[in-house]
Amino acid sequence: MGKFFDIAIFQYEYVYKEAFWLFLILPAIVFWYLYNESGRFKNIHISSFENLEKKKFNFVAFFRHMNLFLLLVGFTFVILALARPHLPSDIDEYQKKNMEGIDIVLAIDASGSMKAQDFKPNRLAAAKEVAINFIDERPADRIGLVVFQAEAYTQAPLTTDHELLKSLFTEVQNTAIITDGTAIGEGLATAINRLRESDAKSKVIILLTDGENNSGDTDPLTAANVAKENNICVYTIGVGQDGTAPYPVETPFGTMMQDMEVTIDEELLTEIADYTGGKYYRAKNETELEKIYDEIDQLEKSKVKVLEFKVSPPEKYYGLLLLGIFLILIYRTVQHTFLKSIP
């Protein structure tokens, strides 16, 4: 019982504190009880004082007092319930859950060129690390993951289970054994398909690549047109330093580094972004990539608003109300059975 009072009375916040004025009823009940008790016994004439010297415990009076205590406690719980108690932590958590989220699909290039080491430890690993940090900053959003190289596939559909999403993200790697390539159009089209049926008010694709569209049957600009028709905003990111970048090559003597030319189709990526209402970014190192994701994060958070209608957090008054009614019913039962007086 002590733990219950610690939580229910001292840690709750009350929505309708005006209900506490009802506590003034309790002194009125006590006054009425004392007044009623004072007139319960009338003056009587007795012929002997022999038995009055032996003072006996009055069980009827004791139960009558205890019954009044039950009534007062019952009213106390009812009044606390009427004041609508909530834990402060419940209110904070519920407001976060009632934010208008954004559906986002991350489309990541996993082609062989993403092994280049102008990013540490390489482009793909750096891109995954920064994207995972981005996911942590979007707790209210559904996020999906599309991976593309010579072909494209969905690594994770739209989900709010971000722990599962991050786990799947860490498994992304280049799987091309025979044919490698960069199918930007296929990656964009696959990401669009994840968002076409979404009813979110804001739908976003963040497409990251380090090369040119040289694989797949889908034209990237055709896919961009479909994105625009479906009100999907595409942010594009080109990763890679200027000139050449060190790239690991397997030789009979082991892995050796070889300079590889950086060829990013910036014109195409800019056109896709501009056409869909997004923006093209160029990241030449990990720091720039982090800043790009931070900027996209802030741009999209400006679209997130707490729902305008007021929704109450989970109710906590049920237990107090039921306990109060239960005690009042016990009071009434005892009053009309064990303590019932005969006129």
C-alpha positions as CSV (number, residue, x, y, z in Angstrom):
1,M,0.0,0.0,0.0
2,G,2.9,2.4,0.7
3,K,4.3,1.9,-2.7
4,F,0.9,2.6,-4.3
5,F,0.6,5.9,-2.5
6,D,4.2,6.9,-3.5
7,I,3.3,6.4,-7.2
8,A,-0.3,7.4,-7.3
9,I,-0.4,10.5,-5.1
10,F,3.0,12.0,-5.1
11,Q,4.3,11.2,-8.6
12,Y,1.2,11.8,-10.6
13,E,0.4,15.0,-12.4
14,Y,-3.3,16.0,-12.3
15,V,-5.1,17.5,-15.3
16,Y,-8.1,18.8,-13.4
17,K,-6.7,20.1,-10.1
18,E,-10.0,22.0,-9.6
19,A,-11.4,18.6,-8.4
20,F,-9.4,18.9,-5.2
21,W,-12.0,21.4,-4.0
22,L,-14.2,18.4,-3.5
23,F,-12.1,17.4,-0.5
24,L,-14.1,20.0,1.4
25,I,-16.9,17.4,1.4
26,L,-14.8,15.2,3.7
27,P,-14.9,17.6,6.8
28,A,-18.7,18.0,6.1
29,I,-19.1,14.2,6.3
30,V,-17.2,14.0,9.5
31,F,-19.2,16.9,11.0
32,W,-22.5,15.2,10.0
33,Y,-21.3,11.9,11.5
34,L,-20.4,13.5,14.8
35,Y,-23.6,15.4,14.9
36,N,-25.6,12.2,14.2
37,E,-23.7,10.3,16.8
38,S,-24.3,12.9,19.5
39,G,-28.1,12.4,19.2
40,R,-28.0,8.6,18.8
41,F,-28.5,7.8,22.6
42,K,-31.3,9.4,24.6
43,N,-31.5,9.9,28.4
44,I,-32.8,6.9,30.2
45,H,-33.6,6.2,33.9
46,I,-32.0,3.2,35.6
47,S,-32.5,1.8,39.0
48,S,-28.9,0.6,39.7
49,F,-25.3,1.8,38.9
50,E,-23.9,-1.7,39.6
51,N,-22.7,-2.7,36.1
52,L,-21.6,0.8,34.9
53,E,-18.3,0.6,36.7
54,K,-17.1,-2.2,34.4
55,K,-16.1,-0.4,31.2
56,K,-16.4,-2.7,28.2
57,F,-15.1,-2.3,24.6
58,N,-17.9,-1.2,22.3
59,F,-17.5,-3.2,19.1
60,V,-20.5,-1.5,17.5
61,A,-19.0,2.0,17.9
62,F,-15.6,0.7,16.7
63,F,-17.1,-0.7,13.5
64,R,-19.2,2.4,13.0
65,H,-16.0,4.6,13.2
66,M,-14.1,2.2,10.8
67,N,-17.0,2.3,8.4
68,L,-16.8,6.1,8.3
69,F,-13.1,5.8,7.6
70,L,-13.8,3.5,4.6
71,L,-16.3,6.1,3.3
72,L,-13.7,8.9,3.6
73,V,-11.0,6.9,1.9
74,G,-13.4,5.9,-0.8
75,F,-14.3,9.5,-1.5
76,T,-10.6,10.4,-1.5
77,F,-9.9,7.9,-4.3
78,V,-12.9,9.1,-6.3
79,I,-11.8,12.7,-6.1
80,L,-8.2,11.8,-7.1
81,A,-9.7,9.9,-10.1
82,L,-11.8,12.9,-11.1
83,A,-8.6,15.0,-11.2
84,R,-7.3,12.8,-14.0
85,P,-3.8,11.6,-12.9
86,H,-1.0,11.0,-15.4
87,L,2.7,10.2,-14.9
88,P,4.8,13.0,-16.5
89,S,6.9,10.4,-18.4
90,D,3.6,9.1,-20.0
91,I,2.9,12.6,-21.4
92,D,6.3,13.1,-22.9
93,E,6.3,9.7,-24.5
94,Y,2.8,10.0,-25.9
95,Q,3.6,13.3,-27.6
96,K,6.5,11.9,-29.4
97,K,4.4,9.1,-30.7
98,N,1.9,11.5,-32.0
99,M,4.2,13.3,-34.4
100,E,3.5,13.4,-38.1
101,G,6.3,11.2,-39.4
102,I,7.9,11.1,-42.9
103,D,8.5,8.0,-45.0
104,I,12.1,7.8,-46.1
105,V,13.9,5.2,-48.3
106,L,17.7,5.2,-48.3
107,A,19.0,4.0,-51.7
108,I,22.7,3.0,-51.3
109,D,25.2,2.2,-54.1
110,A,27.0,-1.0,-53.2
111,S,29.0,-1.5,-56.4
112,G,32.6,-2.4,-56.5
113,S,33.8,1.2,-56.7
114,M,32.4,1.8,-53.3
115,K,35.4,-0.1,-51.9
116,A,37.6,3.0,-52.8
117,Q,39.4,4.2,-49.7
118,D,39.3,8.0,-50.1
119,F,36.8,7.6,-47.2
120,K,37.9,5.7,-44.2
121,P,37.8,2.7,-44.1
122,N,36.1,2.9,-47.5
123,R,33.2,4.7,-49.2
124,L,30.6,2.0,-48.4
125,A,31.5,1.6,-44.8
126,A,31.5,5.4,-44.2
127,A,28.2,5.7,-46.0
128,K,26.6,3.0,-43.8
129,E,28.0,4.6,-40.6
130,V,26.6,8.0,-41.4
131,A,23.3,6.7,-42.5
132,I,22.9,4.7,-39.3
133,N,23.4,7.9,-37.3
134,F,20.8,9.6,-39.5
135,I,18.3,6.8,-38.7
136,D,18.9,7.5,-34.9
137,E,17.9,11.1,-35.5
138,R,14.5,10.1,-37.0
139,P,12.7,8.1,-34.3
140,A,9.2,9.1,-35.6
141,D,9.7,8.1,-39.2
142,R,9.3,4.9,-41.2
143,I,12.6,4.2,-43.0
144,G,13.4,1.6,-45.6
145,L,16.6,0.5,-47.3
146,V,17.3,-0.2,-51.0
147,V,20.7,-1.5,-52.2
148,F,21.8,-1.2,-55.9
149,Q,24.8,-2.3,-57.9
150,A,24.3,-4.0,-61.3
151,E,20.8,-4.7,-60.0
152,A,18.7,-3.3,-57.2
153,Y,16.9,-5.0,-54.3
154,T,15.1,-4.1,-51.1
155,Q,17.2,-4.8,-48.1
156,A,14.5,-3.5,-45.6
157,P,10.9,-2.3,-46.3
158,L,9.5,0.8,-44.6
159,T,9.6,0.2,-40.8
160,T,9.7,1.9,-37.5
161,D,11.8,-0.9,-36.0
162,H,15.0,1.0,-36.4
163,E,17.1,-1.5,-34.4
164,L,16.2,-4.2,-37.0
165,L,16.8,-1.7,-39.8
166,K,20.3,-0.8,-38.5
167,S,21.1,-4.5,-38.2
168,L,20.2,-5.1,-41.8
169,F,22.2,-2.0,-42.8
170,T,25.4,-3.5,-41.4
171,E,25.0,-6.5,-43.7
172,V,25.0,-4.4,-46.9
173,Q,28.0,-5.3,-49.1
174,N,29.0,-5.8,-52.7
175,T,27.7,-9.1,-53.8
176,A,28.6,-8.9,-57.6
177,I,30.7,-11.9,-58.4
178,I,30.6,-12.0,-62.2
179,T,29.0,-8.7,-63.3
180,D,29.5,-5.4,-61.5
181,G,27.9,-2.1,-62.3
182,T,25.9,0.9,-61.1
183,A,22.2,0.8,-61.9
184,I,21.1,4.2,-60.6
185,G,17.8,4.0,-62.5
186,E,17.0,0.5,-61.0
187,G,17.9,1.7,-57.5
188,L,15.7,4.8,-57.8
189,A,12.8,2.8,-59.3
190,T,13.0,0.2,-56.5
191,A,12.9,2.9,-53.9
192,I,9.9,4.5,-55.6
193,N,8.0,1.2,-55.4
194,R,8.5,1.1,-51.7
195,L,6.9,4.6,-51.4
196,R,4.1,4.5,-54.0
197,E,1.5,3.0,-51.7
198,S,2.6,5.2,-48.7
199,D,-0.1,7.6,-47.4
200,A,2.5,9.7,-45.6
201,K,2.3,13.4,-46.4
202,S,6.0,13.6,-47.1
203,K,7.9,10.9,-49.0
204,V,11.6,11.1,-49.4
205,I,14.4,9.1,-51.2
206,I,18.0,9.7,-50.3
207,L,20.1,8.2,-53.2
208,L,23.9,7.8,-52.6
209,T,26.3,6.8,-55.4
210,D,29.9,7.2,-56.5
211,G,29.5,6.6,-60.2
212,E,27.5,6.7,-63.4
213,N,24.5,4.8,-64.5
214,N,26.0,2.0,-66.5
215,S,23.6,-1.0,-65.8
216,G,20.0,-1.9,-65.6
217,D,17.0,-1.3,-68.0
218,T,15.5,1.7,-66.2
219,D,16.4,5.2,-67.3
220,P,17.1,7.3,-64.2
221,L,15.2,10.4,-65.6
222,T,12.2,8.2,-66.4
223,A,12.3,7.0,-62.8
224,A,12.6,10.6,-61.6
225,N,9.4,11.5,-63.5
226,V,7.6,8.7,-61.8
227,A,8.9,10.0,-58.4
228,K,7.5,13.4,-59.2
229,E,4.1,12.0,-60.2
230,N,4.0,10.3,-56.8
231,N,5.1,13.4,-54.9
232,I,8.3,11.8,-53.8
233,C,11.3,14.2,-53.1
234,V,14.7,12.8,-54.1
235,Y,17.9,14.0,-52.5
236,T,21.0,12.8,-54.4
237,I,24.5,12.4,-53.0
238,G,27.7,11.9,-55.0
239,V,30.6,10.5,-52.9
240,G,34.3,10.5,-53.9
241,Q,37.2,13.0,-53.9
242,D,38.3,14.8,-57.0
243,G,40.6,13.2,-59.5
244,T,41.6,9.7,-58.5
245,A,41.0,7.6,-55.4
246,P,43.0,4.6,-53.9
247,Y,41.2,1.3,-54.8
248,P,42.1,-2.2,-53.5
249,V,42.9,-4.7,-56.2
250,E,43.5,-8.4,-55.7
251,T,46.8,-9.7,-57.2
252,P,48.8,-12.9,-57.0
253,F,50.9,-11.1,-54.4
254,G,47.9,-10.1,-52.3
255,T,45.8,-6.9,-52.1
256,M,47.4,-3.9,-53.6
257,M,46.2,-0.3,-53.9
258,Q,45.6,1.2,-57.3
259,D,44.5,4.7,-58.2
260,M,41.1,4.8,-59.8
261,E,39.5,7.7,-61.6
262,V,36.5,9.2,-59.8
263,T,33.6,9.5,-62.3
264,I,30.4,10.8,-60.8
265,D,27.6,11.8,-63.1
266,E,26.8,15.0,-61.2
267,E,24.7,16.4,-64.1
268,L,22.3,13.4,-63.9
269,L,22.1,13.5,-60.1
270,T,21.5,17.2,-60.1
271,E,18.7,16.8,-62.7
272,I,17.0,14.1,-60.7
273,A,17.1,16.1,-57.5
274,D,15.9,19.4,-59.1
275,Y,13.1,17.7,-61.0
276,T,11.7,16.1,-57.8
277,G,12.1,19.1,-55.5
278,G,15.2,17.8,-53.8
279,K,18.8,18.8,-53.8
280,Y,22.1,17.4,-55.1
281,Y,25.1,17.2,-52.7
282,R,28.7,16.3,-53.2
283,A,30.7,14.6,-50.4
284,K,34.5,14.4,-50.8
285,N,35.1,13.0,-47.3
286,E,33.4,11.7,-44.3
287,T,32.9,15.1,-42.6
288,E,31.2,16.5,-45.6
289,L,28.9,13.4,-45.8
290,E,27.9,13.9,-42.2
291,K,27.1,17.5,-42.8
292,I,25.0,16.6,-45.8
293,Y,22.9,14.1,-43.8
294,D,22.6,16.7,-41.0
295,E,21.2,19.2,-43.5
296,I,18.7,16.8,-45.0
297,D,17.7,15.9,-41.4
298,Q,17.0,19.5,-40.6
299,L,15.2,20.2,-44.0
300,E,12.9,17.2,-43.4
301,K,12.3,17.9,-39.7
302,S,10.9,21.3,-40.7
303,K,8.0,19.4,-42.2
304,V,7.3,17.4,-39.0
305,K,4.6,19.0,-36.8
306,V,3.0,17.7,-33.7
307,L,-0.7,16.9,-34.4
308,E,-2.8,20.0,-33.9
309,F,-5.6,18.4,-32.0
310,K,-5.0,17.6,-28.3
311,V,-4.7,13.9,-27.4
312,S,-4.5,12.9,-23.8
313,P,-1.8,10.5,-22.7
314,P,-2.8,7.1,-21.3
315,E,-5.3,7.3,-18.5
316,K,-4.3,6.3,-14.9
317,Y,-7.5,7.0,-13.0
318,Y,-9.2,3.6,-13.5
319,G,-7.6,1.9,-10.5
320,L,-8.3,4.9,-8.2
321,L,-11.9,5.2,-9.4
322,L,-12.6,1.4,-9.0
323,L,-11.0,1.3,-5.6
324,G,-13.0,4.3,-4.4
325,I,-16.3,2.9,-5.6
326,F,-15.5,-0.4,-4.0
327,L,-14.8,1.1,-0.6
328,I,-18.0,3.2,-0.8
329,L,-20.0,0.1,-1.7
330,I,-18.5,-1.7,1.3
331,Y,-19.5,1.3,3.5
332,R,-23.1,1.1,2.2
333,T,-23.3,-2.7,2.7
334,V,-22.0,-2.6,6.2
335,Q,-24.2,0.4,7.0
336,H,-27.4,-1.4,5.9
337,T,-26.5,-4.9,7.4
338,F,-24.3,-5.1,10.5
339,L,-24.8,-1.5,11.6
340,K,-28.5,-1.2,10.6
341,S,-30.4,0.4,13.5
342,I,-34.0,-0.5,14.4
343,P,-36.2,2.5,15.0
